[in-house]
Amino acid sequence: MRLAAALLLVSAAWGVTASRVTLENNGYTGLVAGIDDRVDVLQCKPILRNIQRLVSAASEYLYAATNQRAFFGDVTVVVPSSWPRSCTGADSPGQATTESYLTSDLRVSSTHPVYGSAPWTHQTGLCGQPGAFIQLAADYVSTGQTSTHGDQARVLVHEWARYRWGVFEETGYPGDRLYPSFYQESVGRWRPSGCSNAPVAGVTAP
């Protein structure tokens, strides 16, 4: 079975259609990755190269994590219309019809003011409800960095669980009111936000 995601490049258009991701024969099809037109054109080649690498590697992790029930079948990448032909090389992009950056499932944009370069998922519904999109920082994708947030493919599968299946975040962020790093279990008793199979020892400081 082919687990490497097929990549299709299209040039940006003003699409208004929501996500069309569907599961067919255990493969997710219709996945769209959009690149913000404010992303530095000098990052175009490493971004396009690493998107395919990232989704293909994540496909293998997803396949294993779901006991061979799901993988990424294909991904359409919406590139800014302002990008020159030199960015895509021999793969001349087609013209987008319903795909656009604002309706894409994976969005490559600038660094977020709260999350920084960390990948994050916009999911404001209840547990089990799909999210709106996954956002990846352009620097994060172009450099392929793993030292800060870990293996990128594993991180993407983690975010996919939040986006597709509405799994709530199990870790928090300093200063974030929606996803705090700690929660108050009782008066004077604080616990770190996270998953563990044993009590987490430590001391909290004001």
C-alpha positions as CSV (number, residue, x, y, z in Angstrom):
1,M,0.0,0.0,0.0
2,R,1.3,3.5,-0.9
3,L,1.5,5.6,2.2
4,A,3.5,8.6,0.6
5,A,1.0,11.4,-0.1
6,A,0.7,12.5,-3.7
7,L,1.3,16.2,-4.1
8,L,-0.6,18.6,-6.5
9,L,0.3,22.2,-6.8
10,V,-2.3,24.9,-7.7
11,S,-2.1,28.6,-7.9
12,A,-4.1,30.6,-5.4
13,A,-7.7,31.6,-6.1
14,W,-10.6,33.0,-4.0
15,G,-12.2,29.8,-2.9
16,V,-15.2,29.7,-0.6
17,T,-15.6,26.0,-0.1
18,A,-14.9,24.5,3.3
19,S,-12.8,21.4,3.8
20,R,-13.5,18.5,1.6
21,V,-11.4,15.9,3.3
22,T,-12.9,12.5,3.1
23,L,-11.8,9.0,4.1
24,E,-11.8,6.6,1.1
25,N,-10.4,3.1,1.3
26,N,-8.6,4.1,4.5
27,G,-6.9,7.1,2.7
28,Y,-7.7,10.7,3.5
29,T,-8.3,12.5,0.2
30,G,-9.0,16.2,-0.5
31,L,-6.5,17.5,2.0
32,V,-5.5,21.1,1.1
33,A,-2.4,22.9,2.3
34,G,-2.4,26.7,1.7
35,I,0.6,29.0,1.8
36,D,-0.1,32.6,2.9
37,D,0.9,35.1,0.2
38,R,2.9,37.0,2.9
39,V,5.4,34.2,3.3
40,D,8.8,35.2,2.0
41,V,9.3,34.0,-1.6
42,L,12.9,33.0,-0.7
43,Q,11.4,30.2,1.4
44,C,9.3,28.8,-1.4
45,K,11.5,25.9,-2.4
46,P,12.3,24.5,1.0
47,I,8.6,24.9,2.0
48,L,7.3,23.0,-1.0
49,R,9.9,20.3,-0.6
50,N,9.3,19.9,3.1
51,I,5.5,19.9,2.9
52,Q,5.5,16.7,0.8
53,R,8.2,15.1,3.0
54,L,6.2,16.1,6.1
55,V,2.8,14.8,5.0
56,S,4.3,11.6,3.6
57,A,6.1,10.9,6.9
58,A,3.1,11.8,8.9
59,S,1.0,9.4,6.8
60,E,3.2,6.5,7.9
61,Y,2.8,7.5,11.6
62,L,-1.0,7.9,11.2
63,Y,-1.2,4.5,9.6
64,A,0.6,2.9,12.5
65,A,-1.3,4.9,15.2
66,T,-4.7,4.0,13.8
67,N,-3.8,0.3,13.4
68,Q,-3.6,0.6,9.7
69,R,-7.0,2.3,9.4
70,A,-6.0,5.6,8.0
71,F,-3.3,7.4,6.0
72,F,-2.9,10.6,3.9
73,G,-3.7,9.8,0.3
74,D,-3.1,13.1,-1.4
75,V,-2.5,16.8,-0.7
76,T,-3.2,19.8,-2.8
77,V,-0.9,22.8,-2.1
78,V,-2.2,26.2,-2.9
79,V,0.8,28.5,-3.7
80,P,0.6,32.3,-3.8
81,S,-0.1,33.5,-7.3
82,S,2.8,36.0,-6.9
83,W,5.4,33.2,-6.6
84,P,7.6,32.8,-9.8
85,R,7.8,29.7,-11.8
86,S,11.3,29.1,-10.3
87,C,9.6,28.2,-7.0
88,T,7.8,25.2,-8.4
89,G,10.4,24.2,-11.1
90,A,9.1,21.5,-13.5
91,D,5.9,21.1,-11.5
92,S,3.9,24.0,-13.1
93,P,0.9,24.7,-10.8
94,G,-2.6,24.4,-12.2
95,Q,-5.3,27.0,-11.5
96,A,-7.1,26.6,-8.2
97,T,-10.9,26.3,-8.5
98,T,-12.4,26.0,-5.0
99,E,-9.1,25.7,-3.1
100,S,-7.7,28.7,-1.3
101,Y,-5.5,29.6,1.6
102,L,-8.5,30.7,3.8
103,T,-10.3,27.4,3.3
104,S,-7.2,25.1,3.5
105,D,-6.8,22.4,6.1
106,L,-3.1,23.1,6.7
107,R,-2.0,26.7,6.7
108,V,1.6,27.9,6.3
109,S,1.9,31.4,7.6
110,S,4.0,33.7,9.7
111,T,5.0,33.0,13.3
112,H,2.0,33.3,15.7
113,P,2.2,35.9,18.5
114,V,1.2,33.4,21.2
115,Y,2.3,30.0,19.9
116,G,5.4,31.2,18.2
117,S,6.8,28.7,15.7
118,A,4.9,25.8,17.4
119,P,2.2,24.1,15.2
120,W,-1.3,24.7,16.5
121,T,-4.9,23.9,15.7
122,H,-7.8,26.3,15.7
123,Q,-10.5,24.2,17.4
124,T,-13.1,26.1,19.5
125,G,-15.9,23.5,19.5
126,L,-16.7,20.7,22.0
127,C,-14.7,17.6,22.4
128,G,-15.2,15.4,19.3
129,Q,-16.0,18.3,17.0
130,P,-13.6,19.0,14.1
131,G,-11.4,22.0,14.2
132,A,-11.1,24.8,11.6
133,F,-7.5,24.5,10.5
134,I,-4.0,23.5,11.5
135,Q,-1.4,26.3,11.2
136,L,2.3,25.8,10.7
137,A,4.9,28.6,10.8
138,A,6.8,29.1,7.6
139,D,10.1,29.0,9.4
140,Y,9.1,25.7,11.0
141,V,8.3,24.1,7.7
142,S,11.2,25.6,5.7
143,T,13.9,24.6,8.1
144,G,12.4,21.2,9.1
145,Q,13.4,21.9,12.7
146,T,12.9,19.1,15.2
147,S,15.0,20.3,18.2
148,T,12.2,22.5,19.8
149,H,9.0,20.7,19.2
150,G,10.1,17.2,18.3
151,D,9.7,15.1,15.2
152,Q,7.6,17.1,12.7
153,A,5.6,14.1,11.3
154,R,4.6,13.0,14.8
155,V,3.6,16.6,15.7
156,L,1.4,16.8,12.6
157,V,-0.4,13.6,13.5
158,H,-0.9,15.0,17.0
159,E,-2.5,18.2,15.5
160,W,-4.5,16.1,13.1
161,A,-6.2,14.4,16.0
162,R,-7.3,17.8,17.2
163,Y,-8.3,19.0,13.8
164,R,-10.1,15.9,12.4
165,W,-11.4,14.2,15.6
166,G,-11.7,17.1,18.0
167,V,-9.3,15.7,20.5
168,F,-8.6,18.4,23.1
169,E,-5.0,19.6,23.7
170,E,-3.4,17.7,26.6
171,T,-0.6,20.3,27.1
172,G,-0.8,24.0,27.9
173,Y,1.0,27.2,27.0
174,P,2.4,29.8,29.3
175,G,0.0,32.7,29.6
176,D,-2.7,31.1,27.5
177,R,-6.1,31.4,29.1
178,L,-7.7,28.8,26.8
179,Y,-4.9,26.2,27.2
180,P,-3.0,27.1,30.4
181,S,0.1,25.3,31.5
182,F,-1.4,24.5,34.9
183,Y,-4.9,24.1,36.3
184,Q,-6.1,24.5,39.9
185,E,-7.3,21.1,41.2
186,S,-8.3,22.5,44.6
187,V,-7.5,25.4,46.8
188,G,-3.7,25.8,46.8
189,R,-3.2,22.6,44.7
190,W,-2.1,23.0,41.1
191,R,-1.5,20.4,38.5
192,P,0.4,20.7,35.1
193,S,-1.8,20.3,32.0
194,G,-0.7,17.1,30.4
195,C,-1.0,13.3,30.1
196,S,0.8,11.0,32.4
197,N,0.4,7.4,33.7
198,A,1.7,8.4,37.1
199,P,1.5,11.5,39.4
200,V,3.8,14.3,38.3
201,A,6.0,15.4,41.2
202,G,7.3,19.0,41.5
203,V,6.8,22.3,43.2
204,T,4.8,25.2,41.7
205,A,6.0,28.8,42.3
206,P,3.9,31.9,42.1
